[in-house]
Amino acid sequence: MHLVTTWFGSFLLEDGKPVQSRLFPKDPEAIASRLALIEDWKVLDEERDLMRGLDEVFVLEPRLERAGGNLVREAPPFLDPEDHGFTRALLHEAMRALARRRMRKAVGPDDYASQAVAALDDLTEVSNQLLERLREWYGLHFPELAKIVEDATFLDLVAEHGDRTAMPLGTADSVGGPIGPADREAVMAFAALVRDVTRERRRLESHVGARMQEIAPNVAHLAGPILAARLVALAGGVEAMARLPASTIQLLGAERALFRHLREGTRPPKHGVLFQHPTIRRAPRWQRGALARAFAGKLAIAARADAYSKRFIADGLKVELEKAVAEAKRTHTVPPPKRREPARRPRRRR
């Protein structure tokens, strides 16, 4: 007996002809559910039912070996679905339902975290631009305010008071000009808008930090939640980052510089977004490459722990990273001699 499963049912064959069968329900969602189980290498209930009570059964799929079948290397025979009451239209609807399931399954928590950190970058850029515009606009009336208070206090004072004479500050020596009622209302409304954008950016930053502690706690502990979210977004997910070598993690975000090096012979990049970490950003230029290599090696281990073992090992990795950073700083105390930059190759005109 040979056990064969198609998109419309499971069959026991003898000499290429069906002897017993377990047809699937004529419902696209039910067929899609069974096809999804087959993709996950699961054994269907219909297959187990047909194999029950048989001393020996031959199967054509390695998936069915776990159910006790004997694998043979033969081409499966063709079974016409229309002979069993199944149409091509039903197959079309079932494949559409399966595609919808695949798309839903492809979206995970790390995809939402990637979009959240992208939105955070957009909000940061927008809030900085709006704040700079407010400084210039309100600076016509009270230019000294931006220099004597912090940004959050500046936004609160302008949004709530507007006129410098209404503020609890010494404004007698200001060189700014007077402001009319219409301009005052406009600048106060704009300041309130900038304040709301800034508060939303802080809330989103807290959200990204909390989500990364759940999705990739080891990477977040080593790199910080925001930088961890950027690394996961650039890698394409936590599992995708876990499959990357440390050298690739080191250069995430530096793809343009890498391709420029390969194409034009410029110096290769030493790091990508890892430069945003204080350990690398504050280090001398000649130490950053060694620090980025050490950092990327520990991040690769942390990503694999987050993706597969789900164990928190970041404390031990952080101790090892601190030792590697100290060693890199000890061995790279003097900048290397400068070398001549190779001439760029002229681009070919197409």
Summary of the structure (lengths in Angstrom):
residues: 350
radius of gyration: 31.6
end to end distance: 63.0
largest distance: 103.5
contacts: 988
relative contact order: 0.07
helix: 63%
strand: 6%
